[in-house]
Every structure is written in C-alpha cells, then in structure tokens.
Amino acid sequence: MVTYKEIDYKNYGKCLEISNGIIDVIATLDVGPRIIRYGFCGKENMFFEDLNREHNYKENDMRYLYGEDKTWYLYGGHRLWISPEYPETYYPDNNKVEYEKIENGVVLLTDVQEITGLKLTLMVEFVGGTELRVSHFVDNESGESQDFSLWALTVLAKGGTEILKMNDTDTELLPNRIMRFWPYTKLQDQRAYFGNKFISLTQDPSNNDKFKVGLDLEYGKALYVNYGVMFEKTYTHYLDTMYPDDGCSFETFTCNNFLECETLGEFGPKPDGSTVCH
C-alpha cells in the first residue's frame, strides 16, 4: 500500500512524502519538480541535498533570458533537464509544483516554461519492493519544432562509488564503445578507474576537481554503492539512435559534494504539439 503525506521538509518548504513501507520518496512542491529523497524508510537519503544552495547558476546568458532576479538552483535530488547543455537548459524552476495521485504513485506537474515553451512532467510509480519507475515527459508548446534530448539527472550523496559495465559487443575490426570527455576532465584523475570490463568513479569529498565522461552505455545500467546499499539506475539504450554530445546515452559527473548519474534520450526534432517520454 502506498501512502501520501504533505510535509515541510528541511529548507525545501512544502513537499510530498510517498512510501510503500519499505522505501520513501520526497518530492518538492514549492520548487522543482525534484525528487529530493529516495531511501529505505528511516535510513540515509541516497540523494544529495544542496541545503546551502551552494550550487547555482546566474550568468549573463541567464539574466538575458530570464531576468536579473532569476537564479537556477541545483537543489539536489533527481531532476529533468534538456540536452545539449545551453542557457535554455538552466530554466530557473523555482515555481510551485502541482501533483495528481495515481495508483501506486504520483504525477508531478509544472506550468509551461515562459521562454522555452516546454512543459516538464515527472511520473513516479512504486513498482514493488525498492523499485521505482520514473517517467519523464516534455510537451513542446512553443509553436515551433525544437531539437533536444530528454536528460534525467540523479544527484547522489557524497562518499559512494559508481560502477559501470562497458560495452563488450564483438565488432571485430570496428570500435565498440564511445567515450567523451569534457575540457576540465583530467584523465589521470585518481577517482576514475578504467578496467577491462568495468569503469568506476568514486565521489571524494576532499577533491573539488570536476570530472565528467559520457558513454554509449549499451547495458543501460549504472550502480552506486553508498551507506552499505547499492543503488541501481536503469534505462534503455537504443542502438542506431542519435544521442547528444556525440553519441552519449549516459553521462556521469562528480565534484567534492556529489556524483551525478545521468541518462539521456534520443536527440532530434520535437515538433510543436508533441510529447516525448524518457
């Protein structure tokens, strides 16, 4: 049985707590949408919480788009974004979130973004045990076709290690995997390990260097071990599909405060009036 309760949570204001008695999820209602907590009932939050609002974005490009008084905040938790990463990605989602209860879950609803003309929706369903299914929807109501990919980012708490299984398809004389690195990524970074079958990335609170890598992760699975618990995030990687950032369906980023486990949908035109799901 899934229960619902409106609460005030830390400094996030009004939130919705949803639980099946094994795990509980907290979704923000005053800002977002964000799934700000996921974990065993009474145990640690697997997600990072930016209580100090330390991670924010207010650059000249944003002020030009959204106004002098607008700031985008990371907040933490799980969110939906648009890729590739450009100023429009950082829409300051600081408005109220509505919700509708569904069987064993909830739909988190937002207004159409004023500048982009996009409407972002999250549907959270308790599948059973500790498993959640999170469906991400974007409606294009801008009046024109737009090229983008849905981008689902899970911001995980500090101190854990991420494990990824690399592609092992036998492509004979052709390459069988893509890796993309960002300008700030140092390949000798000690937090990253590239083995024969697996990649691992450890979140180190003492290391403030940024590290990011993108992959065409055919297995569609990432693991994050923290607090003696293994968090598993899965998605579908489609072969022969165009993904953003030169073919990445999965990206991961870390700094001194958190580690991001990021999955991406197909990149391409989204006509006016269309709805896309990841």
C-alpha positions as CSV (number, residue, x, y, z in Angstrom):
1,M,0.0,0.0,0.0
2,V,1.3,3.4,-1.0
3,T,0.8,6.3,1.4
4,Y,0.9,10.0,0.7
5,K,1.6,12.9,3.2
6,E,2.2,16.6,2.7
7,I,5.1,17.7,4.9
8,D,7.6,20.5,5.4
9,Y,11.0,19.1,4.6
10,K,14.2,20.8,5.8
11,N,14.5,24.1,3.9
12,Y,12.6,22.9,0.8
13,G,9.3,24.0,2.1
14,K,6.1,22.1,1.2
15,C,6.8,18.6,-0.1
16,L,5.0,15.3,-0.7
17,E,6.2,12.2,1.1
18,I,5.3,8.9,-0.6
19,S,6.1,5.5,0.8
20,N,5.3,1.8,0.4
21,G,6.6,1.0,3.9
22,I,10.0,-0.2,2.5
23,I,11.2,3.0,0.8
24,D,10.1,6.5,0.9
25,V,10.3,9.3,-1.7
26,I,10.0,13.0,-1.1
27,A,9.1,15.3,-4.0
28,T,9.3,19.1,-3.7
29,L,6.1,21.1,-4.2
30,D,7.3,24.7,-3.7
31,V,10.1,24.4,-6.3
32,G,11.1,21.9,-9.0
33,P,10.0,19.4,-9.7
34,R,12.7,17.5,-7.8
35,I,12.6,14.1,-6.2
36,I,14.7,15.2,-3.3
37,R,14.8,12.0,-1.3
38,Y,15.0,8.3,-2.1
39,G,16.0,5.7,0.5
40,F,14.9,3.0,2.9
41,C,12.4,4.2,5.5
42,G,14.3,5.7,8.4
43,K,17.6,5.3,6.7
44,E,20.0,7.6,4.8
45,N,19.0,9.5,1.7
46,M,20.7,8.1,-1.3
47,F,20.4,11.6,-3.0
48,F,22.4,14.7,-2.4
49,E,20.6,17.7,-0.8
50,D,22.0,21.1,-1.5
51,L,20.7,22.7,1.7
52,N,23.1,25.7,1.4
53,R,22.1,26.4,-2.2
54,E,25.8,26.3,-2.9
55,H,25.3,25.1,-6.5
56,N,23.5,27.7,-8.5
57,Y,23.8,29.4,-11.9
58,K,23.3,33.0,-12.7
59,E,25.3,34.1,-15.6
60,N,24.9,36.9,-18.2
61,D,23.2,34.4,-20.6
62,M,20.6,33.6,-18.0
63,R,19.9,37.2,-17.0
64,Y,19.4,37.9,-20.7
65,L,16.9,35.1,-21.0
66,Y,15.1,35.1,-17.7
67,G,15.6,38.4,-15.9
68,E,18.0,39.9,-13.4
69,D,16.3,38.4,-10.4
70,K,16.2,34.8,-11.7
71,T,18.7,32.1,-10.4
72,W,18.8,28.4,-11.2
73,Y,19.5,26.2,-8.2
74,L,20.7,22.6,-8.2
75,Y,18.6,21.8,-5.1
76,G,19.9,18.2,-5.4
77,G,17.8,15.0,-5.8
78,H,16.6,13.9,-9.2
79,R,15.5,16.3,-12.0
80,L,14.6,16.5,-15.6
81,W,16.6,18.7,-18.0
82,I,17.0,19.3,-21.7
83,S,20.2,18.4,-23.6
84,P,22.5,19.6,-25.1
85,E,23.5,21.9,-22.3
86,Y,23.0,25.6,-23.2
87,P,21.5,28.6,-21.3
88,E,17.9,27.5,-22.0
89,T,18.7,24.3,-20.1
90,Y,19.0,26.3,-16.9
91,Y,15.4,27.3,-16.6
92,P,15.0,28.6,-13.0
93,D,12.5,26.1,-11.8
94,N,11.5,27.9,-8.6
95,N,7.8,27.9,-9.1
96,K,5.1,25.8,-7.4
97,V,4.5,22.1,-8.5
98,E,1.1,20.5,-8.6
99,Y,0.6,16.8,-8.2
100,E,-2.0,14.2,-9.0
101,K,-2.2,10.8,-7.2
102,I,-2.2,7.8,-9.4
103,E,-2.3,4.1,-8.5
104,N,0.9,3.4,-6.6
105,G,2.4,6.8,-7.4
106,V,2.1,10.4,-8.3
107,V,2.4,12.8,-11.3
108,L,4.3,16.0,-10.7
109,L,3.1,18.8,-12.9
110,T,4.6,22.2,-13.8
111,D,3.5,25.2,-15.9
112,V,4.8,25.8,-19.4
113,Q,8.2,27.5,-19.2
114,E,7.8,31.1,-20.4
115,I,10.9,31.3,-22.5
116,T,11.3,27.8,-23.9
117,G,7.6,26.9,-24.4
118,L,8.3,23.5,-22.9
119,K,6.3,21.7,-20.2
120,L,8.1,19.2,-17.9
121,T,6.3,16.4,-16.1
122,L,7.5,13.6,-13.9
123,M,5.5,10.4,-13.2
124,V,6.7,8.4,-10.2
125,E,5.4,4.8,-9.7
126,F,6.2,2.3,-7.0
127,V,6.7,-0.9,-8.9
128,G,7.4,-3.2,-5.9
129,G,9.9,-3.5,-3.1
130,T,12.5,-0.8,-3.6
131,E,11.9,-0.3,-7.3
132,L,10.6,3.0,-8.7
133,R,9.7,3.7,-12.3
134,V,10.2,7.4,-13.2
135,S,8.8,8.5,-16.5
136,H,9.9,11.9,-17.8
137,F,7.7,13.9,-20.2
138,V,8.3,17.0,-22.2
139,D,5.5,18.7,-24.1
140,N,6.6,21.2,-26.8
141,E,4.1,24.1,-26.7
142,S,6.4,26.7,-28.1
143,G,4.8,27.0,-31.5
144,E,7.8,25.6,-33.4
145,S,9.9,22.5,-33.7
146,Q,12.8,22.2,-31.3
147,D,15.9,19.9,-31.3
148,F,16.7,18.4,-27.9
149,S,17.1,15.3,-25.9
150,L,15.4,14.5,-22.5
151,W,18.0,14.4,-19.8
152,A,17.4,12.7,-16.4
153,L,19.9,13.6,-13.8
154,T,20.2,11.8,-10.4
155,V,22.4,13.7,-8.0
156,L,23.8,11.2,-5.5
157,A,25.1,11.8,-2.0
158,K,28.8,12.1,-1.3
159,G,31.0,9.2,-0.3
160,G,30.0,6.5,-2.7
161,T,31.4,4.7,-5.8
162,E,29.7,4.3,-9.2
163,I,30.2,1.2,-11.3
164,L,29.5,0.9,-15.0
165,K,29.8,-2.2,-17.3
166,M,31.4,-1.3,-20.6
167,N,30.1,-2.4,-23.9
168,D,31.5,-5.8,-24.9
169,T,29.9,-6.4,-28.3
170,D,32.3,-8.1,-30.7
171,T,32.5,-5.7,-33.6
172,E,35.7,-7.3,-35.0
173,L,37.8,-4.6,-36.7
174,L,35.4,-1.8,-35.7
175,P,35.2,0.2,-32.4
176,N,32.5,-1.0,-29.9
177,R,32.3,2.0,-27.5
178,I,32.2,5.7,-27.3
179,M,33.8,7.9,-24.6
180,R,33.5,11.6,-24.5
181,F,35.5,13.8,-22.1
182,W,34.8,17.4,-21.1
183,P,37.6,20.1,-21.1
184,Y,38.0,20.1,-17.4
185,T,38.3,16.3,-17.1
186,K,41.8,15.1,-16.1
187,L,42.4,11.6,-17.5
188,Q,44.8,10.8,-14.7
189,D,42.2,11.6,-12.0
190,Q,42.6,9.0,-9.2
191,R,38.8,8.9,-8.6
192,A,38.3,7.2,-12.0
193,Y,39.2,3.6,-12.9
194,F,39.1,2.1,-16.3
195,G,39.3,-1.7,-16.2
196,N,38.9,-4.3,-18.9
197,K,35.2,-4.8,-18.2
198,F,34.1,-2.1,-15.8
199,I,34.6,1.6,-15.1
200,S,34.3,3.0,-11.6
201,L,34.1,6.6,-10.4
202,T,34.4,7.4,-6.7
203,Q,33.0,10.5,-5.1
204,D,35.7,12.1,-2.9
205,P,34.6,15.0,-0.6
206,S,38.2,16.2,-0.4
207,N,38.6,16.6,-4.2
208,N,37.0,19.6,-5.7
209,D,38.2,19.0,-9.3
210,K,35.3,18.4,-11.7
211,F,35.3,15.1,-13.7
212,K,32.8,14.2,-16.4
213,V,32.7,11.4,-19.0
214,G,30.0,10.4,-21.5
215,L,29.4,6.9,-22.8
216,D,27.1,4.9,-25.2
217,L,26.2,2.6,-22.4
218,E,24.5,-0.3,-24.1
219,Y,23.8,-2.2,-20.9
220,G,21.7,0.7,-19.7
221,K,22.6,0.3,-16.1
222,A,24.7,2.2,-13.5
223,L,25.3,1.2,-9.9
224,Y,26.2,3.5,-7.0
225,V,27.4,1.9,-3.7
226,N,27.0,4.1,-0.6
227,Y,25.9,3.6,3.1
228,G,26.2,-0.1,2.6
229,V,23.5,0.0,-0.1
230,M,23.7,-0.5,-3.8
231,F,21.5,2.0,-5.8
232,E,20.8,0.8,-9.3
233,K,19.6,3.1,-12.1
234,T,18.5,1.5,-15.4
235,Y,17.3,2.8,-18.7
236,T,17.0,1.6,-22.3
237,H,19.9,2.4,-24.7
238,Y,18.7,2.1,-28.3
239,L,21.1,1.0,-31.0
240,D,21.3,3.1,-34.2
241,T,19.8,6.1,-32.4
242,M,21.3,9.6,-32.4
243,Y,22.2,10.7,-28.8
244,P,23.5,14.2,-27.8
245,D,27.1,15.0,-27.1
246,D,28.4,12.9,-30.0
247,G,26.5,9.7,-29.1
248,C,26.2,9.7,-25.3
249,S,23.2,8.0,-23.8
250,F,24.8,8.1,-20.4
251,E,27.0,10.7,-18.7
252,T,28.4,11.0,-15.2
253,F,29.9,13.9,-13.3
254,T,31.5,14.4,-9.9
255,C,32.9,17.2,-7.7
256,N,33.5,17.4,-4.0
257,N,29.9,17.4,-3.0
258,F,28.1,14.9,-5.1
259,L,28.1,12.5,-8.1
260,E,25.6,12.7,-10.9
261,C,24.2,9.7,-12.7
262,E,22.7,11.0,-15.9
263,T,20.7,9.2,-18.6
264,L,19.6,10.7,-21.9
265,G,17.0,10.1,-24.6
266,E,17.1,10.3,-28.3
267,F,18.3,13.6,-29.8
268,G,16.3,15.1,-32.6
269,P,13.4,17.4,-33.7
270,K,10.4,17.6,-31.4
271,P,7.6,19.1,-33.4
272,D,5.3,21.7,-31.9
273,G,2.5,19.9,-30.0
274,S,4.4,16.7,-29.5
275,T,5.1,14.9,-26.2
276,V,8.3,12.9,-25.6
277,C,8.9,10.4,-22.9
278,H,12.2,9.1,-21.4
